[in-house]
Amino acid sequence: MTSDPSPVIVDRQVALDAEDLPTQADLEAWVEAVLSRQVDEPRHELTIRFVDTEESRHLNRDYRDRDRPTNVLSFPFELPPGVDLPLLGDLVICHPVVVREAGEQDKSQRAHYAHMVVHGTLHLLGHDHQEDDEAEAMEALEREILASLGIADPYLTPSPPHRDSDTEDERADA
């Protein structure tokens, strides 16, 4: 007999004044959609923090050497030897960047937020998009997860030319 997977636990943090952020239930559903495809993954807890452009810019500069705000940053939790905790890590999502990108890409904010949470959670699980083959595999997984949530392929939406605060290769940044 197999045990039921542990419930997803999301610590939702809001560090800016905004009323149109995803709900706790949205965040849990989006993370669950990712984790449900990771059958051997015991980690199920993460923090999702919503920030303004200034905090995003500082974190992106300090941790990635890019002095601009970005849509999503991921900070995987690295367990010290001998410690067994179900922590995946932290996602930091810049609300103004997500709102701007959703408008530029003619997407609903909810759909774009779902994409950022799915994308960032995949990064916490070790997925990456530095090489073309990695990017293709990660994007295919994102498409599959988002489709299961009733959300259209985020990579089919035409994107505007690259700007300083946009992410590289028009992929979600993490």
Protein Blocks (a to p, Z undefined) as FASTA:
>chain_A
ZZdddddddddddfbdcfkbccfklmmmmmmmmmmmmmklmbfcdcdddddfklmmmmmm
mmnopacddfbdcddddddehiacfbfbdcdddfklmmmmmmmnopafklmmmmmmmmmm
mmmnopackbmklmmmmmmmmmmmmmmnopacfklpccddddfklcehhiacZZ
